Amino acid sequence: MTDVRPIQVPFVALGPSGVAVRDRFKDLTARDARVLRLVGDHLGSLFSRDLKARCAAGLAHDTDQWADRKRALTVESSSRWAGSITKATHDQWALARRSQLAYIRSLEAGIATITHRLSLPIGEKGSKKAPGGYRSAQEWFAKTRRLRLLQDRLQRLQADYQVGRVRVVRGGKRLLRTRHNLDAAQLTKAEWRERWQAERRFLTADGESGKPYGNETIRITPDGQVSIKLPAPLAYLANARHGRYVLTARVSFPHRGHQWRDRVAANRAVAYRICEDVGRGRWHVTASWTVPQAQTVPLETVRAGCVVGVDTNADHLAAWRLDTHGNPVGEPRRFDYDLSGSSQHRDAQIRHTLTRLLHWARRHDLTIAIEDLNFTAEATREKHGHRKRFRKLISGMPTGKLRDRLAAMAAELGVTVVAVDAA
């Protein structure tokens, strides 16, 4: 008797644990932009130096080393700037390590697939659970060479992971590689350099409850006035008391602005991040804060009510109302989206589709049940071989991110989301 994959127990998805809103600096003067660039470049250089030290420490890092790094940064910035830099450095190292582990798992899956297919006779057909042999002797020989390449790559990565060695490109690997393909990117060297410097700036300050307006480093008042605590070497740029620089531009946060104003008026912690959009010539500020996760209703209560099953497809969400036994009732609904084009276009398509789905579910007092999909293993090129269009189709489907975004948007509308096994 063959082993049967167990069906995972469905669960009610939790709501968001944080909020982030963004606004544009309006009427920013040339002096304001110059000060922001100077501060961001200075703090960015400190962040790069601290990240190098954190990566060099690897798994041997401890709280004493963290304190030493913070003391060294405080001399050239301030205690709060140093705290934000060291925290961001540790988060960056942890993110790189998680990505490294995910890549190792992907290589292991690819090696296992190639090894299995090489063990089969050439031309043998596969099944739904496992791929078959390779189509020709030429492809079989090419895969033996690729197997050796993946094994060497996996060995290097495993050695790095054992000692905690990670590799991080500040500014992004994609933008770094664009430097060697400026004609294809339709950029000049000066334009690329401007974007590179903008991506490597550091203007992020963690919030602190009890301090004026929830943040002592980047302070924004309820009426939108923005002031920044200048690092010690740039204190000569101050235009206000206590080494602060007050921007001419103001912000209002149109989306969820009332929530933000309530927090800053009560001196509750709000974190800020300032960045420059070089392509559009704009500056933005992002405010973020944590919120208690929404209380979820018991699964038994959800099953007793009306549920709509949602199936994720390549170009649409298929929805069908279900009775208490899981049988479809009435006519199905279809919510289309187009995942071609830029990432901004795809993101907007997903948001618009989920908005229509949630509004429809709220009008009919429905609970949404969606598949808990994960195409990490299925998207590997080794499993589907020459089926490039199919691999691209699977890789482009928003599975885990769609469910997380759906849960976050549903919490705002009071709609319950249940994640169920795809089977």
PyMOL commands that set and color helices and strands:
alter all, ss='L'
color gray80, all
select helices_A, chain A and resi 30-60+63-76+79-118+137-163+173-178+182-185+189-199+212-214+232-237+241-243+257-265+299-304+343-363+381-384+388-396+400-413
alter helices_A, ss='H'
color red, helices_A
select strands_A, chain A and resi 11-12+18-24+204-205+218-220+225-229+244-250+271-277+282-290+307-312+316-322+328-336+367-371+417-420
alter strands_A, ss='S'
color yellow, strands_A
deselect
rebuild
show_as cartoon
